[in-house]
């Protein structure tokens, strides 16, 4: 396996770890609100289904020296029609 293949595999592994961490997040408690959203009345249940989508699902780190530290922020958005709450997330 070439060095480039190793870095590509590492980039895919990082993305997979982030994606799985986001999927494993708690859904929060009823009544949790995100900034800028209107508070629903207590008698109205949230409807719709959230759908998390990565803006840039793959990131190539390029050439990285052995032992160097690299990082990248994966931005996500809610493409669904229900509220998406991310309460915890961590990469691997």
C-alpha positions in Angstrom: 0.0 0.0 0.0 1.4 3.4 -1.0 1.7 6.4 1.3 -1.1 8.2 -0.7 -3.4 5.2 -0.2 -2.7 5.2 3.5 -3.7 8.9 3.8 -6.8 8.4 1.8 -7.8 5.5 4.0 -7.1 7.7 7.1 -9.3 10.4 5.7 -12.1 8.0 5.0 -11.7 6.6 8.6 -11.9 10.1 10.1 -15.1 10.8 8.1 -16.7 7.5 9.1 -15.9 8.2 12.8 -17.4 11.6 12.6 -20.5 10.3 10.8 -21.0 7.4 13.3 -20.5 9.8 16.2 -23.2 12.1 14.9 -25.6 9.2 14.3 -25.1 8.0 17.8 -26.0 11.3 19.4 -28.9 11.5 21.8 -32.1 13.0 20.4 -32.3 15.3 23.4 -35.3 15.9 25.6 -38.7 17.2 24.4 -38.7 21.0 24.4 -35.0 21.4 23.5 -34.7 24.4 21.2 -32.0 25.5 18.8 -31.1 29.2 18.5 -33.6 31.2 16.5 -36.4 28.7 16.6 -39.9 29.4 17.9 -40.9 27.5 21.0 -43.7 25.0 20.2 -46.7 24.9 22.5 -46.7 22.1 25.0 -49.8 20.5 23.3 -48.2 20.4 19.8 -45.8 17.5 19.2 -42.9 18.0 16.8 -43.6 16.5 13.3 -41.4 15.6 10.4 -38.1 13.8 10.2 -34.7 15.3 10.6 -32.1 14.4 8.0 -28.4 15.1 8.7 -26.3 15.9 5.6 -22.6 16.6 5.4 -21.8 19.7 3.3 -18.4 18.3 2.4 -18.5 14.5 3.2 -14.9 13.8 2.1 -11.8 15.8 2.9 -8.4 15.0 1.5 -5.6 15.9 3.9 -2.9 15.6 1.2 0.6 14.8 2.2 1.1 14.7 6.0 4.4 14.0 7.8 4.4 11.0 10.0 3.6 12.1 13.6 2.0 15.3 12.5 -1.5 16.3 13.8 -4.2 17.3 11.3 -7.8 18.4 11.8 -10.8 19.4 9.7 -14.3 20.6 10.7 -17.1 18.7 8.9 -20.1 21.0 8.6 -23.5 19.4 8.6 -27.0 20.7 7.9 -30.6 19.5 8.5 -32.1 18.7 5.1 -35.2 17.1 6.7 -38.5 18.7 7.7 -38.3 18.0 11.4 -36.0 19.5 14.1 -32.5 18.1 14.3 -30.9 18.2 17.7 -27.2 17.2 18.2 -26.5 17.1 21.9 -23.1 15.3 21.8 -20.6 14.4 19.1 -17.0 13.3 19.1 -14.6 12.0 16.5 -12.3 9.1 16.8 
